[in-house]
Amino acid sequence: MSIKDFADKYGHDMLENYIAPVDATLLSYIDLEFEAVPMNMVLSAMERQTHVNLVFLDACRDNPLAVNLARSMGTRSFSIGRGLAKVGSGIGSLIAFATQPGNVALDGVGRNSPFTAALLRHLGKPGHDITRELIDVRRDVLEATDGKQVPWDSSSLTGEVVLKPLVEQESTTGNDPKHDNAAELVFWETIKASSDRNEFDAYLQQYPNGAFVKLAKAKIRNIEKLASDEAVAKLETSPDGAAQPQTPGVGVPASAGRVAALNPQPDESDVERDRDLARSIQKELNRVGCRAGNEDGLWGAASRRALSQFAKNRRFEIAALEPSVTLLEQLRMQKIRICPLICDSNHQERDGRCVAIQAPAKRTIQTPVTPPTKTQKASLGTCPTDAHIAAREAIPRGSGRGRTAMTFTHSCGRDLSCRRPGRGMRWSCSWL
């Protein structure tokens, strides 16, 4: 059989990627032509316009519309791939994928996926080539996903591409560097003991990359803090106890006004909104069995521990164990228990709850009651009718001395009970 005959009989395989908008429904494979854009068409249009093209695809998600497409295809010789297919690039192009072709990238928990977050950190570093930046991105994504996601790229660049060239600072004076260092040292020695912020601002402006930049910034922070503390102290010691207007130049240093502007107090509505968000997340964590404790909106160690358990059991990567709207949405999507139920030694799991273990009931041995025999019945029939006569027959003389109540058995087998009001008084007896 020739290759042509083989292809005619068994067909061939072909993969194509489409970019679908967020509101696409794709109820049928025919809708692809109307609701989605072929990726190759986008790449071809870009390559015709410019000599260098950079494409970043963070769309390697699991296809949520795959079921609809597969159902509409029926028995056709089509299949829905997992992730993105491999994409080629023309001369002068680079295409970066969130993960290798055919794999599915992780969405993450925060605002951005692990791939996008790494791009934001590394793209545009001064003097760095795009290839070097993508290596740094790949390293960060591997670390964030425990090696589950490997960013991929296909490049046909013919030279280095630097998004942000390194700007070399030109010397403004033309003097010898040793002379500049000496001048900077003299400048610093004259202001290092000063409490005037303007002098340190002047130093930073003249020597932005100087040897004492960190010290100058620290001095500025100390000056601002002292000014702020003085302003607060004046307000607390004012005669009427009322807050005075913090107008620069009138009782409050100008720097104190700047500190207040840079560090405004949080609005009460913002604080309440944050607490409501924390309370909602605590409620959802308890619902999925992660035991966040009291749903009071106070985000503490118990809430963070519950969130950590949720992320561990759902295999999520969380940048910080703090409340967020995205986290709340993720929790509300969970329809089943996530964290396993753990009961202590005195409790056991029953119907999704820990209930106390009941101690086994003690068995009480009951003595069977044996009915009287014929001999016993005949003996009972011989008992005297008068209980007083029977008592005189059964009680030895002098045995009741000092007692006011007696119970005994007559020789006929029947019990007697005798009582008297006091010593020396007559007994009153009756059959039991």
C-alpha positions as a Python dict, from the first residue, in 0.01 Angstrom:
ca = {
    (1, 'M'): (0, 0, 0),
    (2, 'S'): (141, 343, -97),
    (3, 'I'): (146, 644, 138),
    (4, 'K'): (-128, 809, -68),
    (5, 'D'): (-350, 501, -42),
    (6, 'F'): (-284, 483, 332),
    (7, 'A'): (-382, 851, 377),
    (8, 'D'): (-696, 805, 167),
    (9, 'K'): (-804, 509, 378),
    (10, 'Y'): (-712, 621, 730),
    (11, 'G'): (-716, 1000, 696),
    (12, 'H'): (-473, 1238, 863),
    (13, 'D'): (-442, 1443, 1182),
    (14, 'M'): (-444, 1823, 1205),
    (15, 'L'): (-461, 2059, 1505),
    (16, 'E'): (-570, 2421, 1495),
    (17, 'N'): (-600, 2679, 1773),
    (18, 'Y'): (-881, 2931, 1809),
    (19, 'I'): (-903, 3242, 2028),
    (20, 'A'): (-1253, 3254, 2178),
    (21, 'P'): (-1407, 3560, 2349),
    (22, 'V'): (-1525, 3531, 2709),
    (23, 'D'): (-1894, 3530, 2607),
    (24, 'A'): (-1861, 3255, 2345),
    (25, 'T'): (-2109, 2965, 2370),
    (26, 'L'): (-1993, 2739, 2082),
    (27, 'L'): (-2296, 2510, 2080),
    (28, 'S'): (-2172, 2353, 1757),
    (29, 'Y'): (-1840, 2317, 1575),
    (30, 'I'): (-1990, 2539, 1304),
    (31, 'D'): (-1994, 2826, 1557),
    (32, 'L'): (-1613, 2826, 1557),
    (33, 'E'): (-1607, 3022, 1231),
    (34, 'F'): (-1849, 3284, 1367),
    (35, 'E'): (-1756, 3321, 1735),
    (36, 'A'): (-1382, 3244, 1744),
    (37, 'V'): (-1075, 3373, 1560),
    (38, 'P'): (-812, 3132, 1421),
    (39, 'M'): (-481, 3204, 1592),
    (40, 'N'): (-282, 3153, 1273),
    (41, 'M'): (-476, 3438, 1110),
    (42, 'V'): (-381, 3675, 1394),
    (43, 'L'): (-15, 3574, 1373),
    (44, 'S'): (-7, 3615, 995),
    (45, 'A'): (-155, 3965, 1020),
    (46, 'M'): (107, 4065, 1278),
    (47, 'E'): (398, 3928, 1076),
    (48, 'R'): (292, 4127, 768),
    (49, 'Q'): (293, 4454, 962),
    (50, 'T'): (618, 4448, 1162),
    (51, 'H'): (961, 4285, 1154),
    (52, 'V'): (960, 4181, 1521),
    (53, 'N'): (654, 4028, 1688),
    (54, 'L'): (619, 3914, 2049),
    (55, 'V'): (311, 3706, 2138),
    (56, 'F'): (232, 3593, 2494),
    (57, 'L'): (-44, 3331, 2525),
    (58, 'D'): (-176, 3276, 2874),
    (59, 'A'): (-478, 3095, 2732),
    (60, 'C'): (-366, 2734, 2780),
    (61, 'R'): (-668, 2661, 2994),
    (62, 'D'): (-877, 2346, 2994),
    (63, 'N'): (-1147, 2404, 2731),
    (64, 'P'): (-1482, 2461, 2915),
    (65, 'L'): (-1670, 2432, 2583),
    (66, 'A'): (-1517, 2097, 2484),
    (67, 'V'): (-1828, 1898, 2583),
    (68, 'N'): (-2055, 2110, 2359),
    (69, 'L'): (-1818, 2081, 2064),
    (70, 'A'): (-1767, 1707, 2106),
    (71, 'R'): (-2144, 1648, 2129),
    (72, 'S'): (-2210, 1851, 1815),
    (73, 'M'): (-1947, 1662, 1614),
    (74, 'G'): (-2112, 1324, 1674),
    (75, 'T'): (-1919, 1054, 1488),
    (76, 'R'): (-1716, 1297, 1277),
    (77, 'S'): (-1342, 1245, 1255),
    (78, 'F'): (-1270, 1534, 1490),
    (79, 'S'): (-1151, 1553, 1850),
    (80, 'I'): (-1110, 1831, 2102),
    (81, 'G'): (-750, 1869, 2217),
    (82, 'R'): (-631, 1934, 2569),
    (83, 'G'): (-466, 2277, 2603),
    (84, 'L'): (-316, 2455, 2301),
    (85, 'A'): (-161, 2288, 2001),
    (86, 'K'): (195, 2372, 1901),
    (87, 'V'): (212, 2705, 1714),
    (88, 'G'): (484, 2791, 1466),
    (89, 'S'): (621, 3138, 1408),
    (90, 'G'): (757, 3322, 1109),
    (91, 'I'): (1091, 3499, 1081),
    (92, 'G'): (1137, 3760, 1354),
    (93, 'S'): (864, 3632, 1585),
    (94, 'L'): (853, 3490, 1936),
    (95, 'I'): (551, 3314, 2085),
    (96, 'A'): (551, 3245, 2460),
    (97, 'F'): (305, 2993, 2605),
    (98, 'A'): (195, 2961, 2966),
    (99, 'T'): (279, 2589, 2948),
    (100, 'Q'): (401, 2329, 2702),
    (101, 'P'): (172, 2240, 2406),
    (102, 'G'): (-99, 1991, 2493),
    (103, 'N'): (-85, 2067, 2864),
    (104, 'V'): (-326, 2275, 3075),
    (105, 'A'): (-201, 2579, 3269),
    (106, 'L'): (-300, 2654, 3628),
    (107, 'D'): (-533, 2947, 3697),
    (108, 'G'): (-396, 3019, 4045),
    (109, 'V'): (-598, 3192, 4316),
    (110, 'G'): (-504, 3560, 4299),
    (111, 'R'): (-576, 3824, 4036),
    (112, 'N'): (-324, 3678, 3789),
    (113, 'S'): (-216, 3328, 3693),
    (114, 'P'): (137, 3210, 3788),
    (115, 'F'): (253, 3277, 3429),
    (116, 'T'): (113, 3632, 3408),
    (117, 'A'): (241, 3718, 3757),
    (118, 'A'): (591, 3610, 3656),
    (119, 'L'): (572, 3812, 3332),
    (120, 'L'): (480, 4126, 3527),
    (121, 'R'): (781, 4075, 3753),
    (122, 'H'): (1044, 4017, 3485),
    (123, 'L'): (940, 4178, 3154),
    (124, 'G'): (1099, 4515, 3091),
    (125, 'K'): (1403, 4485, 3315),
    (126, 'P'): (1657, 4747, 3202),
    (127, 'G'): (1914, 4599, 2967),
    (128, 'H'): (1773, 4243, 2973),
    (129, 'D'): (1712, 4050, 2651),
    (130, 'I'): (1363, 3896, 2611),
    (131, 'T'): (1513, 3545, 2605),
    (132, 'R'): (1681, 3598, 2941),
    (133, 'E'): (1358, 3740, 3086),
    (134, 'L'): (1158, 3435, 2973),
    (135, 'I'): (1411, 3208, 3145),
    (136, 'D'): (1347, 3398, 3470),
    (137, 'V'): (970, 3364, 3408),
    (138, 'R'): (1003, 2989, 3352),
    (139, 'R'): (1199, 2949, 3675),
    (140, 'D'): (934, 3137, 3879),
    (141, 'V'): (642, 2939, 3731),
    (142, 'L'): (815, 2606, 3797),
    (143, 'E'): (866, 2707, 4159),
    (144, 'A'): (509, 2838, 4202),
    (145, 'T'): (348, 2522, 4057),
    (146, 'D'): (585, 2262, 4206),
    (147, 'G'): (706, 2169, 3859),
    (148, 'K'): (355, 2098, 3722),
    (149, 'Q'): (366, 2381, 3465),
    (150, 'V'): (657, 2453, 3231),
    (151, 'P'): (630, 2776, 3024),
    (152, 'W'): (718, 2718, 2658),
    (153, 'D'): (830, 2945, 2375),
    (154, 'S'): (883, 2921, 2001),
    (155, 'S'): (1128, 3175, 1863),
    (156, 'S'): (1261, 3272, 1522),
    (157, 'L'): (1419, 3599, 1633),
    (158, 'T'): (1732, 3695, 1444),
    (159, 'G'): (1881, 3917, 1715),
    (160, 'E'): (1849, 4037, 2071),
    (161, 'V'): (1525, 4211, 2171),
    (162, 'V'): (1556, 4444, 2471),
    (163, 'L'): (1225, 4595, 2581),
    (164, 'K'): (1387, 4855, 2805),
    (165, 'P'): (1743, 4956, 2715),
    (166, 'L'): (1982, 5035, 2998),
    (167, 'V'): (2032, 5412, 3015),
    (168, 'E'): (2385, 5501, 3112),
    (169, 'Q'): (2392, 5803, 3337),
    (170, 'E'): (2603, 6072, 3181),
    (171, 'S'): (2839, 6275, 3393),
    (172, 'T'): (2709, 6630, 3433),
    (173, 'T'): (3034, 6783, 3547),
    (174, 'G'): (3298, 6605, 3346),
    (175, 'N'): (3518, 6593, 3654),
    (176, 'D'): (3729, 6300, 3756),
    (177, 'P'): (3530, 6027, 3945),
    (178, 'K'): (3768, 6049, 4238),
    (179, 'H'): (3700, 6421, 4260),
    (180, 'D'): (3321, 6354, 4250),
    (181, 'N'): (3350, 6100, 4533),
    (182, 'A'): (3546, 6348, 4742),
    (183, 'A'): (3286, 6620, 4677),
    (184, 'E'): (3004, 6382, 4774),
    (185, 'L'): (3184, 6288, 5095),
    (186, 'V'): (3230, 6655, 5190),
    (187, 'F'): (2860, 6720, 5114),
    (188, 'W'): (2750, 6431, 5334),
    (189, 'E'): (2977, 6525, 5623),
    (190, 'T'): (2821, 6871, 5632),
    (191, 'I'): (2456, 6748, 5650),
    (192, 'K'): (2466, 6410, 5828),
    (193, 'A'): (2392, 6565, 6171),
    (194, 'S'): (2124, 6801, 6036),
    (195, 'S'): (1751, 6779, 6117),
    (196, 'D'): (1645, 6971, 5806),
    (197, 'R'): (1481, 6744, 5550),
    (198, 'N'): (1550, 6988, 5265),
    (199, 'E'): (1924, 6925, 5294),
    (200, 'F'): (1881, 6550, 5251),
    (201, 'D'): (1641, 6604, 4959),
    (202, 'A'): (1911, 6817, 4796),
    (203, 'Y'): (2166, 6538, 4847),
    (204, 'L'): (1935, 6279, 4683),
    (205, 'Q'): (1873, 6510, 4391),
    (206, 'Q'): (2244, 6574, 4331),
    (207, 'Y'): (2363, 6218, 4401),
    (208, 'P'): (2074, 5981, 4313),
    (209, 'N'): (2316, 5686, 4302),
    (210, 'G'): (2544, 5809, 4578),
    (211, 'A'): (2708, 5604, 4850),
    (212, 'F'): (2484, 5748, 5123),
    (213, 'V'): (2143, 5722, 4953),
    (214, 'K'): (2004, 5466, 5200),
    (215, 'L'): (2125, 5669, 5496),
    (216, 'A'): (1970, 5986, 5353),
    (217, 'K'): (1632, 5816, 5305),
    (218, 'A'): (1648, 5677, 5659),
    (219, 'K'): (1720, 6026, 5796),
    (220, 'I'): (1418, 6163, 5606),
    (221, 'R'): (1193, 5893, 5757),
    (222, 'N'): (1318, 5977, 6107),
    (223, 'I'): (1258, 6349, 6053),
    (224, 'E'): (902, 6280, 5933),
    (225, 'K'): (832, 6052, 6228),
    (226, 'L'): (959, 6308, 6480),
    (227, 'A'): (747, 6579, 6320),
    (228, 'S'): (440, 6354, 6329),
    (229, 'D'): (499, 6262, 6695),
    (230, 'E'): (534, 6629, 6788),
    (231, 'A'): (208, 6713, 6614),
    (232, 'V'): (23, 6435, 6798),
    (233, 'A'): (173, 6544, 7131),
    (234, 'K'): (56, 6902, 7076),
    (235, 'L'): (-296, 6782, 7004),
    (236, 'E'): (-303, 6567, 7318),
    (237, 'T'): (-178, 6850, 7542),
    (238, 'S'): (-402, 7125, 7401),
    (239, 'P'): (-601, 7307, 7680),
    (240, 'D'): (-950, 7219, 7560),
    (241, 'G'): (-856, 6867, 7448),
    (242, 'A'): (-1004, 6933, 7103),
    (243, 'A'): (-820, 6853, 6784),
    (244, 'Q'): (-655, 7157, 6630),
    (245, 'P'): (-645, 7213, 6254),
    (246, 'Q'): (-321, 7075, 6116),
    (247, 'T'): (-232, 7361, 5887),
    (248, 'P'): (137, 7365, 5793),
    (249, 'G'): (303, 7667, 5949),
    (250, 'V'): (39, 7715, 6223),
    (251, 'G'): (134, 7510, 6527),
    (252, 'V'): (218, 7199, 6321),
    (253, 'P'): (531, 7151, 6110),
    (254, 'A'): (476, 7126, 5735),
    (255, 'S'): (630, 6779, 5733),
    (256, 'A'): (358, 6657, 5970),
    (257, 'G'): (99, 6757, 5714),
    (258, 'R'): (287, 6561, 5449),
    (259, 'V'): (298, 6253, 5671),
    (260, 'A'): (-76, 6273, 5733),
    (261, 'A'): (-138, 6299, 5361),
    (262, 'L'): (86, 6003, 5281),
    (263, 'N'): (-60, 5785, 5559),
    (264, 'P'): (-436, 5859, 5576),
    (265, 'Q'): (-643, 5675, 5834),
    (266, 'P'): (-860, 5401, 5683),
    (267, 'D'): (-1222, 5496, 5632),
    (268, 'E'): (-1471, 5324, 5865),
    (269, 'S'): (-1667, 5194, 5567),
    (270, 'D'): (-1351, 5032, 5428),
    (271, 'V'): (-1279, 4866, 5763),
    (272, 'E'): (-1635, 4731, 5786),
    (273, 'R'): (-1622, 4611, 5426),
    (274, 'D'): (-1296, 4422, 5492),
    (275, 'R'): (-1449, 4266, 5803),
    (276, 'D'): (-1759, 4157, 5610),
    (277, 'L'): (-1532, 3997, 5350),
    (278, 'A'): (-1337, 3811, 5620),
    (279, 'R'): (-1664, 3699, 5785),
    (280, 'S'): (-1798, 3564, 5455),
    (281, 'I'): (-1476, 3371, 5391),
    (282, 'Q'): (-1483, 3227, 5745),
    (283, 'K'): (-1842, 3114, 5687),
    (284, 'E'): (-1749, 2943, 5360),
    (285, 'L'): (-1443, 2776, 5514),
    (286, 'N'): (-1660, 2632, 5790),
    (287, 'R'): (-1913, 2516, 5531),
    (288, 'V'): (-1652, 2312, 5343),
    (289, 'G'): (-1526, 2162, 5671),
    (290, 'C'): (-1203, 2359, 5715),
    (291, 'R'): (-1286, 2481, 6070),
    (292, 'A'): (-1214, 2855, 6065),
    (293, 'G'): (-1366, 2901, 6411),
    (294, 'N'): (-1596, 3191, 6501),
    (295, 'E'): (-1743, 3378, 6204),
    (296, 'D'): (-1663, 3719, 6356),
    (297, 'G'): (-1472, 3883, 6070),
    (298, 'L'): (-1148, 3891, 6272),
    (299, 'W'): (-885, 3731, 6051),
    (300, 'G'): (-645, 3550, 6283),
    (301, 'A'): (-437, 3235, 6317),
    (302, 'A'): (-737, 2999, 6306),
    (303, 'S'): (-865, 3155, 5983),
    (304, 'R'): (-522, 3139, 5819),
    (305, 'R'): (-480, 2777, 5927),
    (306, 'A'): (-821, 2689, 5780),
    (307, 'L'): (-735, 2866, 5453),
    (308, 'S'): (-403, 2679, 5438),
    (309, 'Q'): (-586, 2347, 5483),
    (310, 'F'): (-833, 2442, 5209),
    (311, 'A'): (-553, 2529, 4966),
    (312, 'K'): (-367, 2206, 5052),
    (313, 'N'): (-670, 1983, 4995),
    (314, 'R'): (-772, 2164, 4674),
    (315, 'R'): (-410, 2182, 4556),
    (316, 'F'): (-430, 2557, 4508),
    (317, 'E'): (-134, 2792, 4507),
    (318, 'I'): (-212, 3093, 4731),
    (319, 'A'): (25, 3389, 4737),
    (320, 'A'): (-89, 3506, 5083),
    (321, 'L'): (-323, 3366, 5349),
    (322, 'E'): (-535, 3682, 5350),
    (323, 'P'): (-899, 3752, 5251),
    (324, 'S'): (-976, 3848, 4891),
    (325, 'V'): (-1280, 3865, 4666),
    (326, 'T'): (-1127, 3606, 4432),
    (327, 'L'): (-1079, 3367, 4723),
    (328, 'L'): (-1443, 3411, 4829),
    (329, 'E'): (-1558, 3330, 4475),
    (330, 'Q'): (-1342, 3016, 4472),
    (331, 'L'): (-1492, 2901, 4803),
    (332, 'R'): (-1851, 2960, 4689),
    (333, 'M'): (-1787, 2738, 4388),
    (334, 'Q'): (-1718, 2438, 4614),
    (335, 'K'): (-2028, 2219, 4644),
    (336, 'I'): (-1885, 1941, 4863),
    (337, 'R'): (-1680, 1907, 5179),
    (338, 'I'): (-1311, 1984, 5111),
    (339, 'C'): (-1128, 1935, 5442),
    (340, 'P'): (-1160, 1585, 5595),
    (341, 'L'): (-1349, 1548, 5922),
    (342, 'I'): (-1114, 1477, 6215),
    (343, 'C'): (-1267, 1364, 6548),
    (344, 'D'): (-1088, 1325, 6881),
    (345, 'S'): (-1065, 1000, 7076),
    (346, 'N'): (-1392, 1065, 7262),
    (347, 'H'): (-1596, 1123, 6946),
    (348, 'Q'): (-1674, 934, 6628),
    (349, 'E'): (-1783, 1043, 6279),
    (350, 'R'): (-2153, 1001, 6207),
    (351, 'D'): (-2342, 1161, 5915),
    (352, 'G'): (-2064, 1417, 5859),
    (353, 'R'): (-2044, 1521, 6227),
    (354, 'C'): (-1840, 1427, 6533),
    (355, 'V'): (-2066, 1274, 6799),
    (356, 'A'): (-1976, 1153, 7148),
    (357, 'I'): (-1903, 784, 7183),
    (358, 'Q'): (-2171, 625, 7404),
    (359, 'A'): (-2044, 389, 7676),
    (360, 'P'): (-2199, 40, 7657),
    (361, 'A'): (-2491, -6, 7899),
    (362, 'K'): (-2420, -221, 8205),
    (363, 'R'): (-2604, -552, 8211),
    (364, 'T'): (-2806, -614, 8526),
    (365, 'I'): (-2862, -974, 8627),
    (366, 'Q'): (-3220, -1024, 8742),
    (367, 'T'): (-3295, -1307, 8981),
    (368, 'P'): (-3589, -1502, 8847),
    (369, 'V'): (-3893, -1514, 9073),
    (370, 'T'): (-3980, -1873, 9154),
    (371, 'P'): (-4344, -1938, 9238),
    (372, 'P'): (-4407, -2115, 9573),
    (373, 'T'): (-4415, -2491, 9570),
    (374, 'K'): (-4710, -2703, 9685),
    (375, 'T'): (-4536, -2764, 10018),
    (376, 'Q'): (-4484, -2389, 10066),
    (377, 'K'): (-4848, -2322, 9979),
    (378, 'A'): (-4960, -2584, 10233),
    (379, 'S'): (-4730, -2429, 10496),
    (380, 'L'): (-4872, -2078, 10435),
    (381, 'G'): (-5219, -2216, 10484),
    (382, 'T'): (-5128, -2322, 10839),
    (383, 'C'): (-5043, -1964, 10955),
    (384, 'P'): (-5263, -1832, 11241),
    (385, 'T'): (-5530, -1588, 11133),
    (386, 'D'): (-5455, -1342, 11412),
    (387, 'A'): (-5117, -1175, 11361),
    (388, 'H'): (-5087, -1091, 11731),
    (389, 'I'): (-5114, -1460, 11823),
    (390, 'A'): (-4856, -1545, 11557),
    (391, 'A'): (-4623, -1274, 11696),
    (392, 'R'): (-4642, -1414, 12049),
    (393, 'E'): (-4553, -1756, 11908),
    (394, 'A'): (-4259, -1629, 11700),
    (395, 'I'): (-4102, -1354, 11916),
    (396, 'P'): (-3894, -1487, 12203),
    (397, 'R'): (-3976, -1317, 12532),
    (398, 'G'): (-3747, -1020, 12599),
    (399, 'S'): (-3611, -1000, 12236),
    (400, 'G'): (-3799, -674, 12164),
    (401, 'R'): (-3651, -483, 12454),
    (402, 'G'): (-3586, -118, 12362),
    (403, 'R'): (-3711, -158, 12002),
    (404, 'T'): (-4017, 4, 11846),
    (405, 'A'): (-4030, -191, 11516),
    (406, 'M'): (-3961, -552, 11425),
    (407, 'T'): (-3997, -765, 11112),
    (408, 'F'): (-3957, -1145, 11118),
    (409, 'T'): (-4078, -1463, 10957),
    (410, 'H'): (-4324, -1699, 11125),
    (411, 'S'): (-4254, -2069, 11127),
    (412, 'C'): (-4535, -2110, 10873),
    (413, 'G'): (-4327, -1916, 10621),
    (414, 'R'): (-4513, -1582, 10625),
    (415, 'D'): (-4356, -1246, 10726),
    (416, 'L'): (-4480, -1037, 11016),
    (417, 'S'): (-4435, -666, 11094),
    (418, 'C'): (-4479, -531, 11447),
    (419, 'R'): (-4463, -171, 11570),
    (420, 'R'): (-4528, 15, 11901),
    (421, 'P'): (-4531, 386, 11993),
    (422, 'G'): (-4263, 349, 12261),
    (423, 'R'): (-4092, 124, 12511),
    (424, 'G'): (-4320, -66, 12750),
    (425, 'M'): (-4624, -9, 12524),
    (426, 'R'): (-4835, -271, 12342),
    (427, 'W'): (-4720, -410, 12004),
    (428, 'S'): (-4939, -378, 11696),
    (429, 'C'): (-4866, -660, 11445),
    (430, 'S'): (-4986, -742, 11094),
    (431, 'W'): (-4915, -995, 10823),
    (432, 'L'): (-4707, -876, 10526),
}
